[in-house]
Amino acid sequence: MKLCGMTDVGRVRRENQDSYAFRRMNDEAAVLVVCDGMGGARGGSVASAVAVEAFSAAVEELCAGGVPNEPEGRERILIQAAAAANRQVYDMAQQNIECEGMGTTLVGALVLSSEAYIVNVGDSRCYLLRDGAARQLTTDHSYVQVLVNRGELTPEEARRHPRRNVITRAVGVDSEVGCDILRLDTCPGDRLLLCSDGLTNVLDDAVLAEVSAAEDDPERCARALLEMTLDRGAPDNVTVVLAEI
């Protein structure tokens, strides 16, 4: 398994409020996470950094005795890790007036040799890059996704909508948070892409697939995606984490 990740403030923002981590726990298991913070001049970067560390540490602690064999146990680890991240961000926001109202998206993955388990809150995404195609695995918790679900917007219209950055669910805003969990069977050569919306608001799925197919090395692929986003104006922070099975 090959892992890499990188982030950039972009061409417009003054501060990078994205955070990420990737950690190999053993030869066949790794944890990945990307968070995109929100909430004031300082709160967003604090929220995302706290959530990334809390989530990663919780997964590692819960897997310290070995990754559970059954899917339910693996899913439970991600649910508990997301809850731990939510609790830490929420508690910090309650205790520090400078952090009041802060929150963050979260997309995380427990990646094994033949399976991956993914959790998400908000509009940071996970994609499967396989056989020259890019498939979005997560569903955004966002205002425009609600409109797409109702048939009031097409996915392409949602990409250009003025309220596309409004999310309906975030880590740390309330004392508890709901998250989506999914399981994926993986094959050798598969790539999992975790990213903030600073990437996907600029590059569409076809471009993600094209770049991945053109780059044999996952780190070069991640770098190419990041640089292409910057070349196209990068109005937001951009974060890319890749795992190649």
N, C-alpha and C positions, 0 to 999 in steps of 0.2 A: 504494500500500500504506500502510495506517495502522497504527501500532504504539503500544501503551501498556502500562503495567504498574504494579502497586502491591502493597504488602504491609502487614500489620498484625500486631501481637503477639497479638491476640485478647483475650478477656476473662479468661483464667485464667493463662496463662504470664507469667513475669516477663521473659523474654528472647526476642527474635525470632531463631530459628535458621534461618529461611528466607533465601535470597538469590535475586536474579534479575537479568537483564540483557536488553535488546533493543537491537540495533545495526543500523542500515541501512548496508550495505556499498556499495551503489550504487542507482540508480533501480529496479532489478528484483530485488534480493537483500537479505535480512536474516537475521540470526542471533538466535535467542531461546533463553533457557535459564532454568529454575527448579530450584533445589536446596533440599532440606529436610534440614538437618544433624542429626546425632545424636552423642552421646558426651560426657557430663559437662557440668559447668557452663559450660565455655568451649569445649570441643572442637567441639560442633555448629555454632556460629556461625562458627568458624574454617574448618571443613571446607567448609561451603556457600559461604562467600565465596571461598575459594581455588579451589574447583571451578568456580564461575561465571566467575571471571576467567580461569582457565586454559583452560576450554572456549571461551569467546568469543574470546580472543586467538588460540588455535590455529586456529579456523575462519577468522578474518580473515587470518591469516598464510598459510594454505593456499589461500585464495582471492585472494591479493594479485595474482596474475597473471591473474585471471579465474576464474570458476566453471567447472569441467570440463563439457564438453558431454554426456558419457555418464553414465547413471545410476550405473554402478559407481564412477566417480570421485567423484561427489557423496556416495555412501554411504561411501566410503573416508574422505572428509574428516571425517564425523561419528564414525566409528570411531576415527580417529586423535586427534580432539579429546577424545573421552571417555577414551581411554587417557592423554592428556596430563593431564587433570584427575585421573584416578586416581593417576597417578605423583606428582603434586605433593602431593596430600593424604596419600598413603601415606608419602612421604618425610618430610613434616613430622611425621607421627605417630610415625615411628621416631626422629626426632631430638629431639623435645621431649616430656618425660615428662608435661607437662600436657595434651598432645594425644593421649596413648596411647589407642588403641581408637576414635578418632573416625572418622566416615564420613559419607556423605551420599547421598541419592537424587539423580538427575539426569534431567531430561527436557529435551531440546533440539531445535531445529528449524532447518533451513536452508530458508528460504521464498523461492521464486522467483515469477515472474509467473503461471505456469500449473502449477507443481508445488511440493510440499513434501516434505522428507525429515526424518524424525523418529527420534530415538534416545532410549532410556530405560533406566534402571537403577533398580530400586526401585519405589516406589508413587506417585510424583508422575506426573501424567497429562497426556495431550494429547487434546483433544476436537475434532471437527469440528462446527461450528455452521452448519447449512445448511437452508434452506427450513423453518424452524420446528422443526427437530429437532436433537438433540444425540447425536452418536455417539462413543463412546469408541474411540480409535484404538490406544492403548497397552494392554498387558496388565501388570497389577501383578506384580512379583516379591515376593510376600508369602505368609505362611502360610495366610491365609484363601483366597487365590486357588488355592493347591494343593488345598484342600478343595473349592472350587467345581469345579475341573477334574475331581476324582474323583467328583463328584456327591454329596458328603457335606454340602454347604451350598448353599443358593440364594444368588444375589447379594444379595438383601435381608437374609438371615440373616447374610451376611458383613459387611454394613454395621454390624450391632449386636454382632458377636462380640467377646468381651473381649480377644482376641489379634489384632485387626484391624490393629494398628500394627506387628506383627512382620514385618520384611522379610527376604527370603531372599537378597538381592543388594544390595550398596551400593558406591559409589565410595570408594576409599581404605582399605578394610578389608584387602585382600590386594594383593600386588604387581601382579596382573593382574585385570581385571574383564571379564566378558562383558556385552554389551549387545544389545538388540534394535534392529533398523533396519527402517523401513518407508517406502514411497514412496506419495504421494498425488497424484492429478491434482486440481487445484483449478479453481474457476470464479469469475468476478467476483462479489463479495458474500460469498464464503465467509469464515468466521472460524475461526481456529485459537486454541483456548484451552489454554494451559499453566498448570497449577496444582499446588499442594501438596495433601496430603490433608486439611489443615485446612479446605479448601473442600468437597471431595467427601464427607467424613464428615458434613457438615451438610446440604448441598444435593444432591438427587438429580438424575439426568439430565433429568427432566421440568422441573424448576425452571430448570436451566441453559438449556434450550431456550426456555422461556417468557420469561425475562428477556432473552435475546438477541433474540427476535422483537419484544419491546416497545420495545427501545432501538435507534434508528437509528445513534447515535454509539457507536463502540467504547469510548471512554473512559468514557462514561456507563454503558455496559453493564458494564464492569469494576467501576466504582464501585458500581453497584447490586448486583452479586454479592457484593462485599466487605461492603457494609453489611447485606445480608440475612443473611449469615453471622454478623456481629457481633450483629445483632438476635436471632438464635436461640441465642446463648450462646457461640459461638466458643471451644471448649475448647482449641484449638491455634492456632498461628500460621497465618495465611491469606495466600496469595500468588496473584495473578492476573496473567497476561501474555496480551495479545490481539494478534493480527495479523489485519487485515481486508484481503483481497485486492482 
